[in-house]
Amino acid sequence: MSQKDQSASINNAQAFFKKISAAVKKIGGQENDLLRVFKNDVLPAQIAELIVRGKTPDGFKAVIDYSVSLNKLIADGNFHLMDENITAANFPILGSGQTKIEFEIFQLKGRNNIEKILIEMKRRNLRPARIEELLYFGISYFGAIEYRTGLIAYGATWPDAENRIRVPFIDKRRKQLFLGLCYYDDPRFGYDRFLTVRQPSLAD
């Protein structure tokens, strides 16, 4: 590569970084959020996926690598654990290989129980996200997670010592993601948000 081409590449890289930095700050991020690109293996691949294939208007795409451990995903996303029961033994990753999926954030107006929520998800051709998918979403789409508003994944369940089913959620506080557990059968309201995965339709 000639010196002229090298200079052009450097200028393009600097311009690209400035645009990304401005976009991150526009949605409430900081310089530290940009450094996450260099601290984990998942985020660069997700950025590449966005650049090459883009994001659908009503959803978020990701390639899930099921060989990445739960602990690695937690570390990559710098998640603050709110519950010591979030372990690989309690929440095993069940998939294998790599799979491309499309996320959708699901909400339902009014007061609802779990049965009604799951029926409506199925009617819309959605399934509840599992814990590894929840973590991938947190790593890839930090800006889509609202401040102090939990994003629940009903696709991963664990019975506690009292045999009550608990499910994982993430939320954002002080520019950091928190990973905790909530009860599966608690009533939900219009402000609650659930991470789902769009199912392939017969036409796909």
N, C-alpha and C positions, 0 to 999 in steps of 0.2 A: 504494500500500500504506500502510495506517495505521501510526502509530507502534507500536500494540499488536501488529499483525501482524509488523512488522519485528523487534520484540523477541522474539516467539515463534520467528521464523525463525532468529535468532541463537542462541537457547537450544537449538533443535533441532540446529543445526549443531555447536554446542559439545558437546552430548551425543553426537552421532554420532561426532565426532572422538575423544572420550574412549573410546568403545567400541572403535573401530578401533585406537586406541593400545594399549589393554589387550590386545586380541586379538593384535596384533603382538608385544608383549612376552611374551605367554604362550607363543609358539612360538619364543622366543629372539631376536626382533628388537630393534632399538633405535630411538631417535628419528631417527637418520640414515636408517633404512629408510623412515620415513614421508615424509621429504623427497624421496625418489625420485619420488613422485607428481607433484611440481612440476617435476621436471627432465627428464621425457621425455613423449612424446606417446602412447606405447603403453599404459602402465599405467592411466591414467584410463579409457580405453576398455574395458580388461579388467575393471576394477572395476565399471563400469556394466553390462557383460555379466553379471557374477556377480550383481549386485543384481536385475537384471530377469529373468534366465533361470535363475540358480542353477547349481550344480555337481552332477553325477550322483554317486551314492554311490561308484562304483568308477572314476571318471575325472575329468578336468579339461577343461573346454571353453574354447575360445578362437576368436576371429575373426582369421585371419591375413590381413594386408594385404601382398600380394607386391610392392607398389610401394615399400615401405620398404627401403632399401638395407642391405646387410650391415653397413657401417660405422656407420650410424645405429642399428641394433639393438644393436651392440656398445657404442656410446656410451650409449644409453638404459638399458641394463642395468648400466652401469659395470663391464663385464667386464674382468678383467685378462688380457691375452693372454699365453699361455705359449709360443706358437710363432709366429714371424714369417711362416710359410707360410699362415696363416689370412687369406686375402685374397679379394676378390670375384672375381678371375681364377681362383683355384684352387677356390673354392666358390661358383659363381654361383647366384643365386636363380632357379629355373626356372618358378615359378608366375606367374599374373597375376590381377589383380583381388583380390577378397576371398573367403575361403572359411571357413566355420565347421567346425571339427574337434573331435574329442574325443581327448585324450591318455590313454594308459595306461602306467604304469611296469611294465615286464616283467622278471621274474626267472625263472631256471631252476636247479633244484637240481643240485649236483654239478659235475663238470668237463665242459665242453662245447666243441665246435668251432663255427665260424661256420655251417656247413651245418646242424647240428642246431638251432641257435638260430633260424635263419631259417625252417626247416621248422615249428618249433613256433609261431613267430609267425603264420605263414600259417594253421596249423590253428586258431588262436584268432581268426582274422579280423582280424589286426593287420598293419600294415606299419611298417618302420623309419622314424623321424622324419628329416627333412632338417634342414640346419643352421639355416635361418630358423625352423623350428618349435621346434628346441632352444632358440634364443635367446628366442623368445616365451615358452616355458615358464619359462625362468629369470627373465624379467622379471615374469611374472604370478604364479608360484607359488614364490617364493623360499623360503618355509617348508617346501615339500615336498622340497627338495633336502637330503639328509643331509650332515652335516659330513664332509669328506674322503672321500666315497664318490662316485665318478664316475658320471655319467649319460650314457650313450653313445648317439650317433645314427648308426646304421648306414646311414641313407638318404642320406648325403653322403659321397662317397669322393674321394680325391685320391692319384695315384701319385707318390711322392717320387723323388728322383734315382736311387735304387737300384731303382726300379720296385716298391717295396713299397706296398701300399694302406694309406692312413691315413684315419681317421675322427675327427670332432670329439667332444669330451665336455666337460661342465661339472661342476665340483664347488665346494664352498663351504669357504672357509678364512678364519678371522678375520672373519666376517660379510661377506665379499666373495665374489663369484662369479668363478671362474677358467675360462677357455676354452682348451682345449688339444687336442692330437691324440694318438691312440693307434693301434696297428696293427690293421688289419681282421682278420687271421688269427691273432692271439694267442689261446691258449686262455682260456676264461672260466670263472668259478666261481660258486658259489651267491650270493656277496655282490655280484657284479656286477649293475648295474642298467642297463636299456636303455629309452630313450624311444621309444614307438611311437604310432601313430595308428590308431584303430579304423576299419576299413573298413565302408562301408554294407553291410548284409545284404540279401538278396533281399526280405526282409519289410518293409524300411524304405521 
